[in-house]
Each structure stands twice: as C-alpha cells, then as structure tokens.
Amino acid sequence: MNLVPKIANIKNTERDGRLGSISFDFDGDLKAGQVFKIGTFGKGETTAWVIDAEDKTVTVSFLDNNPVTHKIMLLPTDECITVRGPFGNGFSLLDERNILLISQDDGILSQKKLINDLLQNGNQVSLLHFTSFPKDIFMSSSLKKAVSDDSPINGEIIDMTKKGPQDLDTFIKSCIKASYTSGINAVALSGNENFQQSVSRVLEKTMIKDKSIQILFNRNFVSGMGWSNKDLYGTTNIWKEGPVFTLDQVRRFPGVFI
C-alpha cells in the first residue's frame, strides 16, 4: 500500500443518485473490496471502494455526501486528483463454495466488487441486507435489482424500521431463516458495532457457528496513520498487516480488512 499521495487523471465520472464513481489509471493488483483515499488539492480526502479493475484502469465508488466528493464530481475528464492506496488485504473466502453476506445500510457499498468477484469465481452468494432507510430511492432501487428474480443472488432486503420494541438480537434472529444458513460454508458481515455484535451472537447459536465468519472492516478508514475508529472496531494502523479484533462478542471470529 502507498501512503504517499500520487496524482491521477480522471478518465470518467458517473453519478447514480447519491453514489458517485470515477475511473483512473492504476498499474497494480487489486482485490475485491480494497479502498483508495482520493482527494483534491485543498479539500482533503475521502474513502472510495474499488468496484472494477481492468486493463490498468480502476473504477472506485463513493457516497457523494461531503465537500471532497462534491468537488470531485464537478471535475472534468483529465483533471487531476490525489490517490493513496490501495488499503486493505482483500477477501480470503473465495475458496468457499456457498457464502452468506450480511450487511447493514451503506456497508453494502464495499461489497459491490466482492459480489461480482464471487459470482465470476463460481461461488454461490446469498445476501441479507438490513436497511434503516427503506424509502431511500437510490439504495432501494439498487438493492431490489440485486435480489430480483433475474439476479444470480439469493437475497432479501430487511426493513429495520419494522423492528419495533423487540431487542436487536430477537429481530435479527427472526430474519436469519434456516433457508439462508443451510449449506453455507462461510459468512461475511459488515455494519456498525451493535449490528455486528448482535448478528454474531445470533450466529453462535446456529448450525453455522463453526464456519468461517469474517468481519468486513469497511467503515473505519480515516486520514493519517491508517485505520482508527474506537467507536466501531478498536484501533489498528497500516503498519500492522492483517486483522485486528477487539470486540469480546466476536473475538474468536477471523476478521479481514477489505
């Protein structure tokens, strides 16, 4: 990974609702779910997830929700941006035949290339996406397309606003049906701390408790010395390769930065 910013020229810019994406030249190997720090001079940096990489051109995606992304989306083709990365050690469950992805809200963004890679690899993919914003037109449209009858993904979108007074564990347990866990070889989980803890407690009481369960650390990237967000996942940094795991409830599960 590269800590020193490099200059890259924008080859293409696209917008889909609140989601922006840009393409630029990158000569190197990329793995599913890795991220770059992209920025503009004087505005700072933002995190962008790799969603495609082909012929030395990488396409990254990000939520257009801050001054940095607003500026980037206004830049014309061939304009310069700063690029650092890629960060993350990729995804190591490609050898597992049947994979269940469990994600929460914008945790799904880091999994777009991962899902494509899994499908191209011949893996069977199931997706349970828990959304707190069922009326978000952009997210709802994208997710419904991903789990439609025409999609190769077996999945379901779960409306968390219908949880009501029941505790999170009870609600999640009612949503993870046996049909989703039957025959599963591995689980990839992304979301905030409470969500991860709750899903992990539920999974520990199912038939897949001893399968490979990886926590996808996709929301704790900050500028500076690498990864740091004590509210979500504890602390690590780019000098220490591999997963760092601090949540007691899920300590025994292998984690992976993607």
Contacts in CASP RR format, 6 or more apart in sequence:
PFRMAT RR
TARGET T0000
AUTHOR 0000-0000-0000
METHOD contacts of the structure
MODEL  1
MNLVPKIANIKNTERDGRLGSISFDFDGDLKAGQVFKIGTFGKGETTAWV
IDAEDKTVTVSFLDNNPVTHKIMLLPTDECITVRGPFGNGFSLLDERNIL
LISQDDGILSQKKLINDLLQNGNQVSLLHFTSFPKDIFMSSSLKKAVSDD
SPINGEIIDMTKKGPQDLDTFIKSCIKASYTSGINAVALSGNENFQQSVS
RVLEKTMIKDKSIQILFNRNFVSGMGWSNKDLYGTTNIWKEGPVFTLDQV
RRFPGVFI
1 85 0 8 1.000
1 86 0 8 1.000
1 87 0 8 1.000
1 88 0 8 1.000
1 238 0 8 1.000
2 84 0 8 1.000
2 85 0 8 1.000
3 84 0 8 1.000
3 85 0 8 1.000
3 238 0 8 1.000
4 84 0 8 1.000
5 37 0 8 1.000
5 82 0 8 1.000
5 83 0 8 1.000
5 84 0 8 1.000
6 82 0 8 1.000
6 83 0 8 1.000
6 84 0 8 1.000
7 80 0 8 1.000
7 81 0 8 1.000
7 82 0 8 1.000
7 83 0 8 1.000
8 24 0 8 1.000
8 25 0 8 1.000
8 26 0 8 1.000
8 80 0 8 1.000
8 81 0 8 1.000
8 82 0 8 1.000
8 83 0 8 1.000
9 24 0 8 1.000
9 25 0 8 1.000
9 78 0 8 1.000
9 79 0 8 1.000
9 80 0 8 1.000
10 22 0 8 1.000
10 23 0 8 1.000
10 24 0 8 1.000
10 75 0 8 1.000
10 76 0 8 1.000
10 77 0 8 1.000
10 78 0 8 1.000
10 79 0 8 1.000
10 80 0 8 1.000
10 81 0 8 1.000
11 22 0 8 1.000
11 23 0 8 1.000
11 24 0 8 1.000
11 25 0 8 1.000
11 57 0 8 1.000
11 77 0 8 1.000
11 78 0 8 1.000
12 22 0 8 1.000
12 23 0 8 1.000
12 59 0 8 1.000
12 77 0 8 1.000
13 20 0 8 1.000
13 21 0 8 1.000
13 22 0 8 1.000
13 23 0 8 1.000
13 72 0 8 1.000
13 73 0 8 1.000
13 75 0 8 1.000
13 77 0 8 1.000
14 20 0 8 1.000
14 21 0 8 1.000
14 22 0 8 1.000
15 21 0 8 1.000
15 64 0 8 1.000
15 73 0 8 1.000
16 138 0 8 1.000
16 142 0 8 1.000
17 64 0 8 1.000
17 137 0 8 1.000
17 138 0 8 1.000
18 63 0 8 1.000
18 64 0 8 1.000
18 65 0 8 1.000
18 138 0 8 1.000
19 61 0 8 1.000
19 62 0 8 1.000
19 63 0 8 1.000
19 64 0 8 1.000
19 109 0 8 1.000
19 138 0 8 1.000
19 142 0 8 1.000
20 61 0 8 1.000
20 62 0 8 1.000
20 63 0 8 1.000
20 64 0 8 1.000
20 69 0 8 1.000
20 73 0 8 1.000
21 51 0 8 1.000
21 59 0 8 1.000
21 60 0 8 1.000
21 61 0 8 1.000
21 62 0 8 1.000
22 38 0 8 1.000
22 48 0 8 1.000
22 59 0 8 1.000
22 60 0 8 1.000
22 72 0 8 1.000
22 81 0 8 1.000
23 57 0 8 1.000
23 58 0 8 1.000
23 59 0 8 1.000
23 60 0 8 1.000
24 57 0 8 1.000
24 58 0 8 1.000
24 60 0 8 1.000
24 81 0 8 1.000
24 83 0 8 1.000
25 56 0 8 1.000
25 57 0 8 1.000
25 58 0 8 1.000
26 53 0 8 1.000
26 56 0 8 1.000
26 57 0 8 1.000
26 58 0 8 1.000
26 83 0 8 1.000
27 56 0 8 1.000
28 56 0 8 1.000
30 50 0 8 1.000
30 53 0 8 1.000
30 58 0 8 1.000
30 86 0 8 1.000
31 88 0 8 1.000
31 89 0 8 1.000
31 90 0 8 1.000
31 91 0 8 1.000
31 258 0 8 1.000
32 50 0 8 1.000
32 90 0 8 1.000
32 91 0 8 1.000
32 113 0 8 1.000
32 114 0 8 1.000
32 116 0 8 1.000
32 117 0 8 1.000
32 118 0 8 1.000
32 258 0 8 1.000
33 49 0 8 1.000
33 50 0 8 1.000
33 88 0 8 1.000
33 90 0 8 1.000
33 91 0 8 1.000
33 110 0 8 1.000
33 111 0 8 1.000
33 113 0 8 1.000
33 114 0 8 1.000
33 218 0 8 1.000
33 258 0 8 1.000
34 49 0 8 1.000
34 50 0 8 1.000
34 85 0 8 1.000
34 86 0 8 1.000
34 87 0 8 1.000
34 88 0 8 1.000
34 90 0 8 1.000
34 258 0 8 1.000
35 47 0 8 1.000
35 48 0 8 1.000
35 49 0 8 1.000
35 50 0 8 1.000
35 60 0 8 1.000
35 85 0 8 1.000
35 86 0 8 1.000
35 87 0 8 1.000
35 88 0 8 1.000
35 110 0 8 1.000
35 218 0 8 1.000
35 221 0 8 1.000
35 258 0 8 1.000
36 47 0 8 1.000
36 48 0 8 1.000
36 50 0 8 1.000
36 58 0 8 1.000
36 60 0 8 1.000
36 83 0 8 1.000
36 84 0 8 1.000
36 85 0 8 1.000
36 86 0 8 1.000
36 87 0 8 1.000
37 45 0 8 1.000
37 46 0 8 1.000
37 47 0 8 1.000
37 48 0 8 1.000
37 83 0 8 1.000
37 84 0 8 1.000
37 85 0 8 1.000
37 87 0 8 1.000
37 221 0 8 1.000
37 223 0 8 1.000
38 45 0 8 1.000
38 46 0 8 1.000
38 48 0 8 1.000
38 60 0 8 1.000
38 62 0 8 1.000
38 72 0 8 1.000
38 81 0 8 1.000
38 82 0 8 1.000
38 83 0 8 1.000
38 84 0 8 1.000
39 45 0 8 1.000
39 46 0 8 1.000
39 68 0 8 1.000
39 72 0 8 1.000
39 81 0 8 1.000
39 82 0 8 1.000
39 83 0 8 1.000
40 68 0 8 1.000
40 71 0 8 1.000
40 72 0 8 1.000
40 75 0 8 1.000
40 81 0 8 1.000
40 82 0 8 1.000
41 82 0 8 1.000
43 67 0 8 1.000
43 68 0 8 1.000
43 71 0 8 1.000
44 68 0 8 1.000
44 223 0 8 1.000
45 68 0 8 1.000
45 82 0 8 1.000
45 84 0 8 1.000
45 223 0 8 1.000
46 62 0 8 1.000
46 66 0 8 1.000
46 68 0 8 1.000
46 69 0 8 1.000
46 72 0 8 1.000
47 62 0 8 1.000
47 221 0 8 1.000
48 60 0 8 1.000
48 61 0 8 1.000
48 62 0 8 1.000
49 60 0 8 1.000
49 61 0 8 1.000
49 62 0 8 1.000
49 109 0 8 1.000
49 110 0 8 1.000
49 112 0 8 1.000
49 113 0 8 1.000
49 218 0 8 1.000
50 58 0 8 1.000
50 59 0 8 1.000
50 60 0 8 1.000
50 86 0 8 1.000
50 113 0 8 1.000
51 59 0 8 1.000
51 60 0 8 1.000
51 61 0 8 1.000
51 112 0 8 1.000
51 113 0 8 1.000
51 116 0 8 1.000
52 58 0 8 1.000
52 59 0 8 1.000
52 113 0 8 1.000
52 116 0 8 1.000
53 59 0 8 1.000
53 113 0 8 1.000
61 109 0 8 1.000
61 112 0 8 1.000
62 69 0 8 1.000
62 109 0 8 1.000
63 69 0 8 1.000
63 106 0 8 1.000
63 109 0 8 1.000
64 70 0 8 1.000
64 73 0 8 1.000
72 81 0 8 1.000
75 81 0 8 1.000
87 221 0 8 1.000
87 226 0 8 1.000
87 227 0 8 1.000
87 238 0 8 1.000
87 257 0 8 1.000
88 257 0 8 1.000
88 258 0 8 1.000
89 241 0 8 1.000
89 242 0 8 1.000
89 256 0 8 1.000
89 257 0 8 1.000
89 258 0 8 1.000
90 256 0 8 1.000
90 257 0 8 1.000
90 258 0 8 1.000
91 114 0 8 1.000
91 117 0 8 1.000
91 188 0 8 1.000
91 214 0 8 1.000
91 216 0 8 1.000
91 256 0 8 1.000
91 258 0 8 1.000
92 214 0 8 1.000
92 256 0 8 1.000
93 99 0 8 1.000
93 186 0 8 1.000
93 188 0 8 1.000
93 212 0 8 1.000
93 214 0 8 1.000
94 117 0 8 1.000
94 118 0 8 1.000
94 121 0 8 1.000
94 123 0 8 1.000
96 123 0 8 1.000
96 185 0 8 1.000
96 186 0 8 1.000
96 212 0 8 1.000
97 123 0 8 1.000
97 124 0 8 1.000
97 185 0 8 1.000
98 123 0 8 1.000
98 124 0 8 1.000
98 126 0 8 1.000
98 183 0 8 1.000
98 184 0 8 1.000
98 185 0 8 1.000
98 186 0 8 1.000
99 118 0 8 1.000
99 123 0 8 1.000
99 124 0 8 1.000
99 125 0 8 1.000
99 126 0 8 1.000
99 184 0 8 1.000
99 185 0 8 1.000
99 186 0 8 1.000
99 187 0 8 1.000
99 188 0 8 1.000
100 126 0 8 1.000
100 127 0 8 1.000
100 128 0 8 1.000
100 180 0 8 1.000
100 181 0 8 1.000
100 184 0 8 1.000
100 186 0 8 1.000
100 187 0 8 1.000
100 188 0 8 1.000
100 208 0 8 1.000
101 111 0 8 1.000
101 114 0 8 1.000
101 115 0 8 1.000
101 125 0 8 1.000
101 126 0 8 1.000
101 127 0 8 1.000
101 128 0 8 1.000
101 187 0 8 1.000
101 188 0 8 1.000
101 189 0 8 1.000
101 190 0 8 1.000
102 127 0 8 1.000
102 128 0 8 1.000
102 129 0 8 1.000
102 130 0 8 1.000
102 176 0 8 1.000
102 187 0 8 1.000
102 188 0 8 1.000
102 189 0 8 1.000
102 190 0 8 1.000
102 199 0 8 1.000
103 111 0 8 1.000
103 127 0 8 1.000
103 128 0 8 1.000
103 129 0 8 1.000
103 130 0 8 1.000
103 189 0 8 1.000
103 190 0 8 1.000
103 191 0 8 1.000
104 129 0 8 1.000
104 130 0 8 1.000
104 131 0 8 1.000
104 132 0 8 1.000
104 160 0 8 1.000
104 190 0 8 1.000
104 191 0 8 1.000
104 192 0 8 1.000
104 195 0 8 1.000
105 130 0 8 1.000
105 131 0 8 1.000
105 132 0 8 1.000
105 133 0 8 1.000
105 191 0 8 1.000
106 139 0 8 1.000
106 219 0 8 1.000
107 190 0 8 1.000
107 191 0 8 1.000
107 216 0 8 1.000
107 218 0 8 1.000
107 219 0 8 1.000
108 129 0 8 1.000
108 139 0 8 1.000
108 143 0 8 1.000
108 190 0 8 1.000
109 218 0 8 1.000
110 190 0 8 1.000
110 216 0 8 1.000
110 218 0 8 1.000
110 219 0 8 1.000
110 258 0 8 1.000
111 188 0 8 1.000
111 190 0 8 1.000
111 216 0 8 1.000
111 218 0 8 1.000
114 188 0 8 1.000
114 258 0 8 1.000
115 125 0 8 1.000
115 127 0 8 1.000
115 146 0 8 1.000
115 153 0 8 1.000
118 125 0 8 1.000
119 125 0 8 1.000
119 152 0 8 1.000
119 153 0 8 1.000
124 154 0 8 1.000
125 152 0 8 1.000
125 153 0 8 1.000
125 154 0 8 1.000
126 153 0 8 1.000
126 154 0 8 1.000
126 155 0 8 1.000
126 180 0 8 1.000
126 184 0 8 1.000
127 146 0 8 1.000
127 147 0 8 1.000
127 153 0 8 1.000
127 154 0 8 1.000
127 155 0 8 1.000
127 156 0 8 1.000
128 155 0 8 1.000
128 156 0 8 1.000
128 158 0 8 1.000
128 175 0 8 1.000
128 176 0 8 1.000
128 180 0 8 1.000
129 143 0 8 1.000
129 147 0 8 1.000
129 155 0 8 1.000
129 156 0 8 1.000
129 157 0 8 1.000
129 158 0 8 1.000
130 158 0 8 1.000
130 160 0 8 1.000
130 172 0 8 1.000
130 175 0 8 1.000
130 195 0 8 1.000
131 139 0 8 1.000
131 140 0 8 1.000
131 143 0 8 1.000
131 157 0 8 1.000
131 158 0 8 1.000
131 159 0 8 1.000
131 160 0 8 1.000
132 160 0 8 1.000
132 161 0 8 1.000
133 139 0 8 1.000
134 140 0 8 1.000
134 157 0 8 1.000
134 159 0 8 1.000
134 161 0 8 1.000
140 157 0 8 1.000
143 157 0 8 1.000
144 157 0 8 1.000
145 151 0 8 1.000
146 153 0 8 1.000
146 155 0 8 1.000
147 153 0 8 1.000
147 154 0 8 1.000
147 155 0 8 1.000
147 156 0 8 1.000
147 157 0 8 1.000
154 180 0 8 1.000
155 180 0 8 1.000
156 175 0 8 1.000
156 180 0 8 1.000
158 175 0 8 1.000
160 171 0 8 1.000
163 171 0 8 1.000
164 171 0 8 1.000
168 194 0 8 1.000
168 195 0 8 1.000
168 198 0 8 1.000
169 198 0 8 1.000
169 201 0 8 1.000
169 202 0 8 1.000
172 198 0 8 1.000
172 199 0 8 1.000
172 202 0 8 1.000
173 202 0 8 1.000
173 205 0 8 1.000
176 199 0 8 1.000
176 202 0 8 1.000
176 203 0 8 1.000
176 206 0 8 1.000
181 206 0 8 1.000
181 207 0 8 1.000
181 208 0 8 1.000
182 207 0 8 1.000
184 208 0 8 1.000
184 211 0 8 1.000
185 211 0 8 1.000
185 212 0 8 1.000
186 211 0 8 1.000
186 212 0 8 1.000
186 213 0 8 1.000
186 214 0 8 1.000
187 203 0 8 1.000
187 208 0 8 1.000
187 211 0 8 1.000
187 212 0 8 1.000
187 213 0 8 1.000
187 214 0 8 1.000
188 213 0 8 1.000
188 214 0 8 1.000
188 216 0 8 1.000
189 196 0 8 1.000
189 199 0 8 1.000
189 200 0 8 1.000
189 213 0 8 1.000
189 214 0 8 1.000
189 215 0 8 1.000
189 216 0 8 1.000
190 196 0 8 1.000
190 215 0 8 1.000
190 216 0 8 1.000
190 218 0 8 1.000
190 219 0 8 1.000
191 216 0 8 1.000
191 218 0 8 1.000
191 219 0 8 1.000
192 219 0 8 1.000
192 232 0 8 1.000
193 231 0 8 1.000
193 232 0 8 1.000
193 233 0 8 1.000
193 247 0 8 1.000
196 215 0 8 1.000
196 247 0 8 1.000
196 250 0 8 1.000
197 247 0 8 1.000
197 249 0 8 1.000
197 250 0 8 1.000
200 213 0 8 1.000
200 247 0 8 1.000
200 249 0 8 1.000
200 250 0 8 1.000
200 253 0 8 1.000
201 249 0 8 1.000
203 209 0 8 1.000
203 213 0 8 1.000
212 254 0 8 1.000
213 250 0 8 1.000
213 253 0 8 1.000
213 254 0 8 1.000
214 253 0 8 1.000
214 254 0 8 1.000
214 255 0 8 1.000
214 256 0 8 1.000
215 233 0 8 1.000
215 243 0 8 1.000
215 245 0 8 1.000
215 250 0 8 1.000
215 253 0 8 1.000
215 255 0 8 1.000
215 256 0 8 1.000
216 256 0 8 1.000
216 258 0 8 1.000
217 227 0 8 1.000
217 233 0 8 1.000
217 243 0 8 1.000
217 255 0 8 1.000
217 256 0 8 1.000
217 257 0 8 1.000
217 258 0 8 1.000
218 258 0 8 1.000
219 229 0 8 1.000
219 232 0 8 1.000
220 227 0 8 1.000
220 228 0 8 1.000
220 229 0 8 1.000
220 232 0 8 1.000
220 233 0 8 1.000
221 227 0 8 1.000
222 228 0 8 1.000
222 229 0 8 1.000
225 237 0 8 1.000
225 238 0 8 1.000
226 237 0 8 1.000
226 238 0 8 1.000
227 233 0 8 1.000
227 235 0 8 1.000
227 236 0 8 1.000
227 237 0 8 1.000
227 238 0 8 1.000
227 257 0 8 1.000
228 234 0 8 1.000
228 235 0 8 1.000
228 236 0 8 1.000
228 237 0 8 1.000
229 235 0 8 1.000
233 244 0 8 1.000
233 246 0 8 1.000
233 247 0 8 1.000
234 244 0 8 1.000
234 246 0 8 1.000
234 247 0 8 1.000
235 244 0 8 1.000
235 246 0 8 1.000
236 244 0 8 1.000
242 256 0 8 1.000
242 257 0 8 1.000
243 254 0 8 1.000
243 255 0 8 1.000
243 256 0 8 1.000
243 257 0 8 1.000
245 251 0 8 1.000
245 253 0 8 1.000
245 254 0 8 1.000
245 255 0 8 1.000
END
